[in-house]
Amino acid sequence: MNSSLITRILIYALIAVAVGSIAWSVINSDTSSTDVPISQIAQEIMDGNIQKIQVDASGQNITIDYQNGTRKRSLKSSASSLEEVLATYGVTGQTLNDNNVIVTYTQPGFLANLFSSSFLLFLFPVVLMIGLFLFMTRQSQGAGNQAMAFGKSKAKMVTSDTPTVTFDDVAGAQEAKEELQEVVHFLKEPEKYVNFGARIPRGLLMVGPPGTGKTLIAKAVAGEAAVPFFQLSGSEFVEMFVGVGASRVRDLFEQAKRHSPCIIFIDEIDAVGRQRGAGLGGSHDEREQTLNQILVEMDGFDTDETIIMIAATNRPDILDPALLRPGRFDRRVIMDRPDVGGREEIFYVHMRGKPIAKEVDVPVLARATPGFTGADIENAVNEAALLSARRDLNEVSMKELQDAIERVQLGPERRSRIITPEEKELVAYHEAGHALIAWLLPEGPEVRKVTVIPRGMAGGVTWFLADENQLMTTKKFKAQIATALGGRVAEEIIFGDVTTGASGDLQSITQAAKSMVTQYGMSEGLGLRVYGARQEMVFLGREISEQRDYSDAIAEKIDLEVNEIIATEYARVTQLMTDNRDKLELIANTLLEVETLDMKAFSDLLEE
């Protein structure tokens, strides 16, 4: 039997004894009957009212049974016998015989002695102290067990008996699935590879932006191979006390060896795998000891142990080089944002089990979600289902899906925002300017929707369908700049003034023109060279700093080239807008009337 269970039973038994003792004392000290003095007892005997008198073993407590069936109690404080005390009141033995009064004495028994009041007064504190001692001992043992378990691994093991994820549940990552299929084959048939002397990679590093499905595809590998899957986060190794993380690593690998073949998956491994001795704060003893233990354990894999480590991170640039060398994490699997085909597959996966309308055009939805990850698409489909339920619909239609995508991108429509007619007219012409220039330029983006309904911080929005072509040409860059300038130019032509509404557009055109000049060699005067070495956060697209590796004279030329590109496109947009002012007014007036134009309505309006 479990020792902790025995301890609990013993504690409960002692508590029961203490409670029983108190209850016995209370029962036997019942004061429901009336106490009578000895003098009254003597008088009642002489009157012939008493039938029987019983004296307990202590000689102090007296119980009197009357002729009428009542019972009363009395207390004798004298050490003399009851007969001697009654004799002082004139009641002799002959008087008792004449009145048929029977006097009996109770002999003390074991239970009576055990549960006597004097004994209970001694027993209760003893039992209380013993129970308190056992409770404190048990608590200290529990604390000791917790201390011993502090260094145990917190990995959650998922076995093949639980519902699994397979490659059918992962879409938009065909290349990654093909690369991981080799791992699945090895886990299923390791002898096939061993016979050829081949060694499967011991560690696979899943690299990609957040939400691209790194954890999902790792679970799919375990589901396809039907092997145990140990899952934990890199932050679960690091604790306040030095050495705990290393102990947890050792325990993790011991568990994995007992369940071999298996997969160990560490999410966000950069929390523990950062380069040693780097950073402003210097070294971190606990994290570095944990990393050292991981390196040692991965080197200690026996050739007959089929244990594969899979780790995920979006910061491979900060990992320790020793972790990435061959023999450890010697293979990288890139999980990038899906292209239009991948997004289409992901939409189909997340639409399973939902009442989707037949008219839903998934390819259009895929084109309308550039840059979306699998998590973003899952969120959009879920938002569409919530909208459909809120609107009391029977199925999820195309409108709900498009509304959900727009909610995810820019937030919900702010129809409650109060805007003046003048402001609404200005927003309509601004958005009409963007849409018109995009429609007029052959290289311009395809308009998806134009609206003057405020969303997020924007007063109106013009959406474009994404161009999935990864290569940008000079003409596309210039068309992008011209489209962004369309709103500002429309304000100048119609109102003869400008507003702050184009601040975001000016930032985007400045960045695009600067990239053409400094990064892509699309400048006639500066030649084929990159100017400025940028330091960015890989996969997150955030520029930390830019190292200036050119002179002041080159900097001046860069400014002139950037200004020239923007000025040329500004002149072209002004000319196009002037020549097609009637179309600009048509789009703006229609927006003022219907507030929103989708792709088909916009095309029909201009073609007519």
N, C-alpha and C positions, 0 to 999 in steps of 0.2 A: 504494500500500500504506500501511496505517496506520503513522505514525511510531513509535508505541509498540511495534508489532510488530517493526519493524526494529531498534529499540533492544534489545528482548529477544533477538532472533536474534543480534545482535552480541555481547551479553554471554555468551550460551550458547556461541558459537563460541570466544571467548577462554577460557572455562572449559574447553572441550574441548581447546584447544591446551595449556593448562597441565597438564591431567590426562594428555594424551598424552605430553608431554615427560617428566613424572615416570615414566610407565609405560615409555617407551623407555629412560630412564636405568636403571630397575630391571632391565629385561630384559638390557640390555647390561652390567650389572654383576653378572651371575649368579655367585654364589659357590658353586654346587653342586659344581664341580670343585675338586680340591685344589691349592693353590699349592705349588710346589717351588723350592728355591733354585737359583742358577746353577751352584754347584759340583756339585749332584746331576745337573743337566742334562748337564754336561761328562762326568761318569762314565757316565751312561746312553748318551751318544753313543759313547764308547769301547767300551762293552759291546755295541753294536749293537742297542739296544732302541728307538731313536727313528727314526721314518720321515720326519717333516716338522716344521719349525719355522716359525711365521708370526709376523712382527712387525708390529704395527699402525702406523698413520700417525704416531702420536706417538713411536714408538720406545721406549715404556716397557712396554707390555703385550705379553706373549709367550704364544703358544698352542702347545703341544707335542702332536703326534699320535704315539702309540706304535705299535709293530709289532702289538701285540695288539688294536688298535682303540680303546684308551682315549685320552682327551684330558685334558691337565692344563694349568694356567696358571702363569705366573711373572711376576714384576715386576722390571724392570731399572731401577735408580736411576741408574746411571752414564750420562753423556752420550756415551760411546764407543759404537761400533757393537757388535752382538752378537758378530761375529767377533773383535774386539779383546778383548772381555771373556772369551770362551771361550779365547783364546790364553793368557791369564794362568793358565788351569787346564790347559794342555798340549794343547788341542784346536786344531789348525791347520786350514787349508783342505784340506790333503791328507787329514787325518783324517776330515773331513766327506765328502770324495769316496769314500774307501775304505769308509766305512760307509753310503754311499748316503743321506745325510741332505740333504734339500732345505731350504734357507733362503729364504723369500720375505718381501717387504716390501709392505704394503698402501698403495696410494696414497690420500690423503685426498680424499673427495667432498663435494658440497654438503650432502647430508643428514647425512653423518658430522660435518661441521663444525657443522651446525645443531643437531644433537642431542648434541653432545659434552658431557661432564660440566661442563667449564668454562663452556660456553655456556649450559647449563641453569641453572647457578647464577646467571647474570646474567638469563636470560629469565624465570624464575619470578617474582621480585619485581616485574619490570616489568609482566608480564601481570596480576599481582595488583593493582598500583596502578592500572593502566588500568581494570580491571573495577570496582574500588572507586569510582573517579572517575565512571564511567558510571552506576553504581548510585545514587550520591548525586545526580547530575544528574537522573536520572529521578525520584527521590523528590521533589526540589525542584520539578520540573515538575508532578508529581502534586499537591503541596501548593498550587502556584499555580492549577492547574485547580480544586481544591476551593475555594480562596478565591474564584475567579471564579464557581463554581457555588453559593456560599453564598447569593447573592441571588436564585437561581432559585426559581421557585414549586414547592412540593411537592404540587401538586394532582394527583390521580389521575384520568385521563380514562377514562371508560367509553364505548365506542363502541357503535353499534347491532349490531355483530357478536357481542358477548357476550350471554349470557342476560340478559334484561331483566325488570323488574318492571312490571306494568301495573295499571290501576285495578281489575282483577278480584282482585288480590292485596291490595287495601286495603278493609277493611270498617269499618263503624261511623263513617264520616266522609262521609256523603252530601253535606252542604252544602259541605264543603271540596272534594270532587271536582267538584261542579258549578261552583264558582268557578274551579278550575284547568283545567276543560275549555276555557275560553276561551283560556287560554295555549296549550294544545295546538293548538287550531284556528289560532291566530296563527302558531305555528311551522310548521305544515303549509302554510297558505295565507296568507302575509303580505300578498300583493297585494290580497286581498279587503278587508283592513282599511285598507291604505294608500290604496286608491282612494276611500274615504270620508273620508280625512283623519284617521282615528282613530289614536291612539297607544296601544299596549299598555303596561301598567305595566312600568316597567323593573325594578322590584324588588318581590318579594313576601316578606313577613315571616310565617313560620309561628310562631304563638304557641300555647303550651299546656304542660301539665305533662309531665314526663319519661315516656317510654314510650307516648305517644299516637299515634305513627306519623308524626312530622314528617319524619324522614329518609326513611322508606319512601314516603310520598306524593310527595316531591320526586323520588325515583328513578322513581316511576310516571309522573310528567309526562314525564321524558326517554324512558322506555320507550314511552309512547303516541305521542310526537312523533317517535321514531326519530332523535334528534339526539345529538351528543356531550354528555357530562355530566361536568363538572369538579367533583370532590368534595374538600373539605378542611375542616379545623377552624379556627376562629378562633385557637386557640392556636398554630397552625403559622406564623403571620405574625410573632409576637413572639419576638425573640431578645435576647441580652445586648447586642449591638452596635446602636447607634442607626443607623437607615437601612436595615437589612436587611429589615425588614417592608415598608417602602415599596417597596424594589426587588422584592420578591416579588410585591407587588400589581401593579406595572407589568408584570412578566413574565407573570403570570396573565392579565391583560387582553390582552396581545399574543397569547398562545396562543389565547385565546377568539376574538379577531378573525380569526385565521387559520382557525379551524374554524367560523365563523359559518355558519348559525344553530346556537346551542348554549345550554346552561344552565350557569350557575355556581352551585354550592350550597355555602354556608358554614354549617357546623354550629356551634352555640354561638357565635354572632357577638358575644354580650355580652363574650367574652374580649378582643375588640379594639375593640368599638363602645361602650364605656362613655362616659358623659358626660365631656367634657373638663374638667379642672380641678376635678373633684369628688372627694370622699373625704377620709379623714383624712390620707392620705399626700400630698395635693396632686396635681400633674400627674405624668405618666409620659411622658417624651420619646419613647421608642420606640413605645409604644402610640399616642400621639396623632399621631405622624408617620404611622404606618400607617393610622390612621383618616382623616387628612387626605388621604392618597393615594387611599383608597377613594372618598371623597367627590368628589375631582377626576375620577377615572376614570369614575364613574357619571354625572357631568355631561358628560363628553366623548364619550358614546355618539353616534355618527352616526345620522342618521335611517334610513339604509339598512342598518344593522347590526342583525340580529335576535339580540341577546344579552340573555338574561333572567337576572337574579340572584334566587336564592331563598335565604333565610337562615332559620335556626331558632333559637329561644331560648325559655326559660321565664322570662326576666327582662326583659320589654319596658319596665318602669318605669325601668331604669337606662341605657337606650340614649340616645345623644346626640340631641337634637332635630333637628340637621341631617341625621342619617341617616334620619329618619322623615318628612321633609318631602316634598311632592309633587315628582315627578321623580326620586326615589331609591327608597326603600322606601315607595311611596305606597299600598300595599294590604296589609291584614292578613288573614290566613286563620287563623281560630281552630280549633285542634285540641283540643277539650275531652275530658274523660273520656266514653266512650260511654254512652248510655242502655241500657235493657234490650234494645231492638231491635238496637242496634248491637253489643252484646256477643254476642247470638245469632248475628249474621252473622260476627263475629270467630271464634267457636267453630267455625262451619262451615268457615271458611278454614283454620284451623290443624288441623282434623281430616282434611284432604285427605291421601290417601296412607297413612292409618293404619287398622289393622283395628278399626273402631269397632263395637261390638255394636248390634244393631237396637233394643234396648230403651232405649238412651240417650235421655233426654229433654232436649234442648238448651235449650228455653225455661226449664225448671226450673233448669238450670245457670246460665243468664243471670240469673235472678232471685236466685240464691244468691251472685252475685259483684258486689254493689254497690261502686262506686268502683274496680273493676278497670280498668286500661288494657289496650291491646292486648298490650303486653309481659307484663303479669301473666297474661293469659289464655293466651298462648303458653307461658309457663312452667308454668302449671297443666296444660295438655294434655301437655306434655313430661314432667312429673312423673307423670302418669297412665300414660303409655307405659312409663316406667321401672318403676313399680310393677307393671304387668302382666307385664313381662319378668321381674322379680324373683320374682313369684309363679307363674311357669311357665304363664301363661294363653295362650290362642290369640287373644284379642281384648281390647280395652279396654272394660270394662263401666261401668255407671253408678256402681258402688261405687268403682272405682278413680278415676274422675273426681271424685267427691265427696271421697274421701280426699285426693286431690291438692290440691283447692281448700282444704281445711282445713289441709293442711300448709303451703300458701303463706300462708294468713292467720295462723295461730297456731303453726306448727311441728308436728313429728311428735308422736304420742301418747307420753307418758312412762309406759309401763306398768311400767317397772322401778322407778319411784319408790315407796318404801315409805311407806304411810300407815296410821295406826291405824284400827280400826273406828269409833271415836268421831269421828275427823276425817272419815272417809268419809260417815258419817251426817249430820254437820253440812253438808258440801258438798252432799249430796243434797237436804236440805231448803232450802238456800239457792238452788240452781238451780231446784228445784220452785217456790219462791216467785216467781221471775222469770217462769217459764213460765205459772203459774196466773193471775197478774194480767194478763199479756198476753192470755190466752185469755178472761178474764172481761170485759175492757173492749172495747166496740165499736170504739173508735178505736185499740186497742192493735195492735202489730205481730204478724204471723203467725209462729208458732213454726216454725222449720225443723228444729232438732235440739237435744236436751238430753243432756248427758253428764256423768258424774262422773269420767271419765278425765282426768288432768292433761294439759294442753297448754301448752307454753311455761312462763310463770310462773304460770298460772292453775291452781287445783286442780280446777275444773270449768268448763264453758262452756255457755251458752244462746245459740243462734244464732237470728236472726230473718231472715225474708225482707225484702228492702228495699222500701220504698215509693218508687216511681219518680216520684211526684208532687213537683214542685219546690216547691210552695207548702205551707207548714206552717201549720196552724190552731192556735188556742189549745187546742182539745180534744186535738189530736195532741201538742202540747207537754206538756200535763198527763198524757196517757196515757204518754208517754215517761218522764216523771219518776216516775210511779206504778210503772211496770214496773221501773225501776231500784231503787226502794225495796222491791220485793217480797222480795228476798233478805234484807235487813236485818230486815224485819218478821217474816219466817218464823223467823229465829233467835230473836227475842224471844218469839214466841208458843210455840214448841216447847221451847226450852231456857231461857227466862227470862234470857238473857244475850246479849251481842253479841261479835263477833270483829272482827279487822282485815280480814276477807275482803271487806267492803263499801267499802273505801277508794276503789277506782276508781269504784264506783257513786256515792258521795257527790260526787266531783269532777265527774262528768257531770251530775248533777242540779243542782248549784250553778251550773255554766256555763249549763245550759239555762234555769234560772229567771232568772239574771242577764241573759241575752240577751232573754228575754221583756220584762223591765222596761226595760232600757237601750237596746235596739236596735229592737225591733219594736212598741213602743207598746202592749203587751198588759197594761198595768197600769192599774187604775182610778184610783189616787190621783196618778199622775205625768203623766198626759196624753199627747198625741201628740207626743213629742219624743225625739230620740236623745241619750243622755248619754254623753259620752266619745268623743273622736275617736281611732280606732284607726289605727295604722300597721302594715300587714301586707306580707308578701312575696307579691306577686301570684302566683296559681296554686299556690303552695305552702301557703297557708293558715296561715302562721306569723305570729303577732302579735309585732311587735317591741316596741312600746310603746303606751301609751294616754295621751292627753292629757286631763287632768281639767279639764273646762270647766264645772263646776258647783260650788255652794257646799257647805259642810259640812252645812247643813240638808238639802239635796237628797240628799247622800250618806247621811244617816241615814234619810231616807225610802226610798231605794233598798234599804238593808239591811232595813228593815221589810217592804217589799213582797216581796223575795226570800224572807225567812223565812216570810211569810204563805203564799206559794204552796207552799213545801215542806211547811209544817205542815198545810195543808189536804189535800194529796195523801197525806201520811203518815196522817192520820186516816181518809181514805177507804180506803187500802190495808189498814189495821188492821181496819176493819170488814169489808171483803170477805174478808180472810184468816180472820177469826174465824167468819164465816158459812159459809165453804167449807173448814173445816179437814179434813173427811173427804177432799175432793179433793186437798188438799195432802199428806196422809199417803199417799194412794193413789199419787200421782206419785212421792213420795220412796221409798216401799217398792219400787215397780217399778224405780226407778233403782238401788237397792241390789242388786236381783236381776239385772237385765240390763245395767246400767251405761250404756246409751245408748238413747234413744228418738228415732226419726226423726219426720218430720212426720206420716206416716200413722199410725204406732203411737201417737203422742201424741194425735191427734184421736180415734182409735178408743177409746183408754183413757178419755178424759173423756166421750165420747158414750155409752158403755156404762154 
